[in-house]
Structure formats: structure tokens, C-alpha cells
Amino acid sequence: MKAKFLVVAPLAAAIALACAGIVHAQSVPTLYVGAYGGSTEKAFKEKIIPAFEASRKVKIVYVAGNSTDTLAKLQAQKDKQELDLVLLDDGPMQQAVQFGFCDKVKDAPIYKDLYPLARIDDRSMAIGAVATGLAYNTEAFKKAGLPKPDSWQILIDKKFKQKLAIPPISNTYGLQTLIMYAKMRGGGEKAIDAGFDAMAKEVAPNVLAWEPSPGKMTELFQNGDINLAVWGSGRTESFRATGFPIEFVYPKEGAMALLIAACPVVNSDVPEHAQALLQYLMTPEVQVLLAETQGFGPVNSKVKLEPAIAAKVPYGPAQIGKLLPTNWSVVNEKRGEWTNRWNRTIER
């Protein structure tokens, strides 16, 4: 009997330890985060998530997808949400808010350090910003004796006939070009007619391609087909990093903001952790990391960037503080109507 007991006892002990480990693993709460893939997923998994998990004793499961994918997951799981915190472009984020997928953001001291632009509404916050403005081939401009562009008005200059590319209205850059021209002509999201008139009669004749693909846009520049485009600060900087002579311009009338937004999801089973992660994403150390790895302009006014990084992103009150927001509640309601009108009158 004793010999038998000596054999079984270690086995029993091992089973007990394994069971204890399972219980412990199950006791660690899990936070599901829906956000972008690619370099954003890499930065989160390598830098942001490990530090947060260690500080909060929580496990994070990262669910990668673009904004459309993540919004579709929220819609599909509306009766029982799996995700606890989501990152979306600001347009889809406003749809998520309107559909009731986002919980209220609880106030926290860190939010007092944010630029006003970061407070989108009471259910979503911007964790970073990129700008929609002008991208131009510096060598082509220099060779032609042209000054650096400084205004949206350059899009109607006949010197750039068939040397200009703008993404279509299905792309935020194209949509914001339409809105910007409406603003310059005395309108805006709620009075868009002036924008359509300007785009159809003044801008469209100069456009060689209504190009939505970043890869195709770079090809147009590299082949010399275009020397000017409406594009994002992050896209332009990524292209410049390859050695191509391109520069981003914040037009004097203002650059439109494209915000990277986050919201805690309703009915989360770990709401405190979701709120804490949102706050963590606003801290200076994470904001610096997002600027360095993603090209996101910091929305925390206390962030200090090295000059080399600051030159690549919207930074400080002179840039972040002057970015023009989009009224997405109007845009999302009208976008289908505007798209049909765009296809009939502009991109024909």
C-alpha cells in the first residue's frame, strides 16, 4: 500500500498544481481589442500590450482588422459584444457611436492634457491625428521654377492640368477635399453645393486620376505622371522615407484632420480595464511611440517629440491645434447621396 501511495502521491500533486494553474489562468480577466493590422498591430503587441498587461494583471487579445472590418464585427455581435475597446478611423467611429456600440468615456486626469480636437464626443476619443493636405514632388517643382504650394487653391491652377491626383469620395482624402472647397466657397458639410460646383468646374479638369490606392498613387509620382496630389501626412512621410523627393504641405486655409479614434464598447465584462487602456493610450510615452511607429500626431499637449519625429507628424498647437475636424454626423447621413452626385457630376 505504501509503495502504491508513493507512486500516486506525486501524480496527485501534479494534478493539483495543474488545476491550480488553470484556475489562476481563468481568474485573469481578458480584454479584447479590435484595431488595425500591420504596423499598428506590431506596435501594440511588442510595446503597448506587454506593459499594460503587467501593470493591470489582465490579458489582452488583439483582433486585427481595418475600420470597416471592426465596425462589421460590432454590428454582427450587437446582441453580445466580444470586443471591449476598438480603434477606428473617425468616420466609422461616428457610425459606431450612432449605432449605440460605444459606452461613455469616464473622465480621468489624463484627459485634461488633450487638445480639444481629441474630445470627439462623450463616447469616443482621438488617440492620434494625421492631416489631409497637399503632397508635391519637390524636384519637379524646382525644375519647373514653381514655388512651394501653400494653398488649396493650387488645385485649380491650370499649370497643373492633368498633373494632379485626388482620391475619390469613397476615400477620406477625396471626401475632405470636397468639404474643404465647400468651406472656401462659404459652405461646409451642411452646405455642400458650393464644393460640388468648385470640384466639377475648377478642380476636375486638372485631375489625371481619382486614385484611392496608396500603391498606385506612389506609382503616379514615380512615373512622373503627376507632381501634385491631395494626400495624408502619414502616407506622404512613408513615401518620402523611400527616398522619393516628396513633401507634405499644411495649406494656409487649414488641413483637414483624419483622427484615429477609440471607444470602450458597451456591455463589456471588463469595463474598468477598457477605460484604463483608453487612458493609457493617451499617456506621453504611448503617444510618442505611436508618433514614432505609426506617424500619428500626438493629441496630448504635454508630449515632447524629438525634432526628427516632430517633422514627420502633425505636432504641437501650430499644427494639431489648427487641424479642421469633419462633421461626421452630417457626412455619414449624406454620404450615399453625395457619392451618387460625385459619380454623376465630377468623376465621369
Salt bridges, closest charged atoms under 4 A:
GLU41 OE2 - LYS45 NZ 2.79
GLU46 OE1 - LYS42 NZ 3.21
ASP122 OD1 - ARG123 NE 3.98
ASP157 OD2 - LYS159 NZ 2.89
GLU189 OE1 - LYS183 NZ 3.61
ASP193 OD1 - ARG341 NH1 2.73
GLU202 OE2 - ARG185 NH2 3.21
GLU237 OE1 - ARG240 NE 3.11
GLU247 OE2 - LYS148 NZ 2.86
GLU337 OE1 - LYS334 NZ 3.88
